[in-house]
Amino acid sequence: MTLELELFSIIWAVMFLDMFLLLIFASTTVRKLKKNPATKDALGFEFVSGYRIFTIAQALAWPQIITRKIQNKPLSFLHANSELLHKHTNKFDKTLAVLFYWPLAISVILLLILIAVSKLGFFE
């Protein structure tokens, strides 16, 4: 097995395991926030079905200082209101968001880098 294939396998395995966390996060935290009248309209814009799960996880996983800066921008309606979400979630929800969002974001970035490096012929 080549190094390229091993790296692809590891990244895809992380993404596969992260999909189980997606199901857990969506069925617990997102469902609870959608049912709450106080947070129902603060979950961000949904481009396609299921995209709201990622915006909620992003709002809970990113540091508060960054999300406060995003709230003051003209395109803030695309993002979930992190201050309101932090008020209406518990420690388990926030931990689950971090465990779901960061491995997925890092593995997608690494996968894109690995594809670019592979196409440039560094593994030959």
PANUVEX-413891 format. One record per atom (N, C-alpha, C): residue in three letters; x, y, z. Coordinates in steps of 0.02 Angstrom, whole numbers, plus 50000, padded with zeros to 5 digits. Layout:
<recs>
ALAXYZ/...
</recs>
This chain:
<recs>
MET500424994150000/MET500005000050000/MET500455006250000/THR500315010849956/THR500725016849950/THR500535021950004/LEU500975026750013/LEU500855032050063/LEU500225036050045/GLU500145037349981/GLU499555041049958/GLU498905037449976/LEU498885031049964/LEU498285027149980/LEU498175026650055/GLU498695026150093/GLU498625025950166/GLU498345032550193/LEU498595038150168/LEU498345044550190/LEU497615045550171/PHE497435043750109/PHE496735044050088/PHE496295039650132/SER496535033750149/SER496145029150191/SER496025031950260/ILE496535034950289/ILE496465037850356/ILE495965043650356/ILE496035048050306/ILE495585053750302/ILE494865051450292/TRP494755046650248/TRP494075044250235/TRP493795040650296/ALA494215037250334/ALA493985033950395/ALA493745039050447/VAL494125044550453/VAL493915049850500/VAL493255052850477/MET493185054050412/MET492555056850387/MET491975052050396/PHE492095045650388/PHE491575040650398/PHE491345040550470/LEU491815040550518/LEU491635040550588/LEU491285047050607/ASP491465052550574/ASP491165058950589/ASP490425059150567/MET490245055150519/MET489555054950497/MET489095052050551/PHE489365047550592/PHE488975045150649/PHE488855050750699/LEU489365054850709/LEU489285060650754/LEU488785065650724/LEU488765066150658/LEU488265070450625/LEU487565068050642/LEU487445061650639/LEU486785059050654/LEU486595060350727/ILE487065059250772/ILE486925060450843/ILE486805067850856/PHE487225072150828/PHE487155079350838/PHE486495081850809/ALA486315079550751/ALA485685081750719/ALA485075079350758/SER485105073150782/SER484515070450815/SER484435072950887/THR484955075450917/THR484895077950986/THR484885085550988/THR485435088650971/THR485505095850980/THR485085099850930/VAL485145098250866/VAL484805102250815/VAL484045101550822/ARG483815095650835/ARG483095094550844/ARG482835098650904/LYS483225098650958/LYS483025102451018/LYS483005109951003/LEU483495112450965/LEU483505119550949/LEU482965121650899/LYS482785117150854/LYS482245118650806/LYS481565118950840/LYS481475115050892/LYS480835114950927/LYS480755120850976/ASN481315123750997/ASN481295129351044/ASN481095135751008/PRO480545139051029/PRO480325145150994/PRO480835150950999/ALA481245151051051/ALA481735156451059/ALA482305155751009/THR482475149650990/THR483045148650945/THR482845146750874/LYS482205145850863/LYS481965143350799/LYS482175147850740/ASP482155154450750/ASP482315159150696/ASP483045161350698/ALA483455158750742/ALA484155160850749/ALA484635155450727/LEU484415150750686/LEU484835145150667/LEU485205146150601/GLY485145151950571/GLY485505153350509/GLY485105151450448/PHE485365153450391/PHE485045152150327/PHE485205145050304/GLU484715141750276/GLU484815134850253/GLU484795134650177/PHE485395133950146/PHE485445133650073/PHE485125127350047/VAL485305121750076/VAL485035115250057/VAL484825111750121/SER484435106650113/SER484195102950172/SER484785099850209/GLY484825101050273/GLY485355098350314/GLY485935103050325/TYR485975108550287/TYR486525113250295/TYR486515116650363/ARG485925117450391/ARG485845120750455/ARG486225116950511/ILE486295110450503/ILE486675106450553/ILE487385108950557/PHE487685110450499/PHE488375112750498/PHE488435119850525/THR487945124150511/THR487985130950537/THR487905131150613/ILE487485126750640/ILE487405126350712/ILE488035123650745/ALA488325118450715/ALA488945115650742/ALA489505120750739/GLN489535124450685/GLN490045129650678/GLN489965135050731/ALA489345137150743/ALA489225142350793/ALA489415140050863/LEU489325133650877/LEU489495131050943/LEU490225129150949/ALA490555127650893/ALA491255125250896/ALA491765130850890/TRP491595136050853/TRP492085141550845/TRP492135145550909/PRO492715148650921/PRO492795152950980/PRO492305158850978/GLN492085160951036/GLN491595166451042/GLN491845172951011/ILE492475174251015/ILE492745180550988/ILE492665180950913/ILE492735175350879/ILE492655175250806/ILE491915175750788/THR491495172250823/THR490775172450806/THR490475179350821/ARG490735182950870/ARG490495189750883/ARG490675194350825/LYS491255193350796/LYS491445197450738/LYS491005195850677/ILE490825189550669/ILE490395187550614/ILE489695190550622/GLN489455191150684/GLN488785193850697/GLN488715201050675/ASN489265204750670/ASN489235211850652/ASN489315213050577/LYS489375207950538/LYS489465208650466/LYS488785208650430/PRO488765211350369/PRO488125211550331/PRO487845204650314/LEU488275199650308/LEU488045192950291/LEU487935188550352/SER487825191650409/SER487745187750471/SER487115183450472/PHE486625185050428/PHE486015180950426/PHE486155173850401/LEU486735172850369/LEU486905166150346/LEU487135161650403/HIS487365164550457/HIS487635160750513/HIS487135160450571/ALA487205155350611/ALA486775154650670/ALA487005159550724/ASN486545161750765/ASN486695166350819/ASN487025162450876/SER487675163150882/SER488045158950929/SER487895160651002/GLU487795167051017/GLU487655168951086/GLU486995165851110/LEU486495166051068/LEU485855163151086/LEU485905155451091/LEU486285152451045/LEU486365145151048/LEU486745142951110/HIS487245146851130/HIS487615145051191/HIS487165145451253/LYS486685149951252/LYS486225150551309/LYS485745144651314/HIS485575141751256/HIS485065136451254/HIS485355129451243/THR485995128651251/THR486305121951246/THR486695120451310/ASN486775114051322/ASN487165112051381/ASN487875110051361/LYS488265107951408/LYS488965106151396/LYS489025100251348/PHE488575095451352/PHE488585089751308/PHE488485091851235/ASP488005096351223/ASP487875098851155/ASP488485102451127/LYS488805106551167/LYS489395110251144/LYS489975105551130/THR490075100651173/THR490605095751163/THR490475091651100/LEU489865089551091/LEU489685085751031/LEU489795089950967/ALA489645096350971/ALA489755100750913/ALA490495101250896/VAL490915101850947/VAL491635102150936/VAL491895095650908/LEU491665090050937/LEU491895083450913/LEU491655081950843/PHE491095084950822/PHE490845083950755/PHE491165088750705/TYR491185095150722/TYR491385100250673/TYR492135100150657/TRP492555100150707/TRP493285100850693/TRP493585094950657/PRO493445088650675/PRO493725083150634/PRO493485083350562/LEU492855085250552/LEU492585085550483/LEU492935091150444/ALA492995097050474/ALA493305102650440/ALA494035101250424/ILE494395098350471/ILE495105096950460/ILE495195091450408/SER494775086350410/SER494845080850362/SER494665083150291/VAL494185087650284/VAL494015090250217/VAL494595094450190/ILE494895098650232/ILE495465102650210/ILE496045098150191/LEU496195093150233/LEU496745088550218/LEU496615084550155/LEU495995082650144/LEU495815078850084/LEU495915083150021/LEU495715089450024/LEU495825093849967/LEU496565095049954/ILE496955095850006/ILE497685096649998/ILE497985090349969/LEU497775084549994/LEU498045078249969/LEU497865077049896/ILE497265078949876/ILE497075078249806/ILE497505082849762/ALA497605089049785/ALA498015093749746/ALA498735091249741/VAL499015088849795/VAL499695086349795/VAL499755080049751/SER499255075949752/SER499245069949711/SER499205071749636/LYS498785076649620/LYS498725078749550/LYS499365082049524/LEU499735085249569/LEU500375088349549/LEU500935083249542/GLY500815077049561/GLY501295071649550/GLY501825070849604/PHE501675073049665/PHE502175072349718/PHE502255065149743/PHE501765060949729/PHE501805054049754/PHE502075049149702/GLU502305051549647/GLU502555047049595/GLU503285045849601/
</recs>
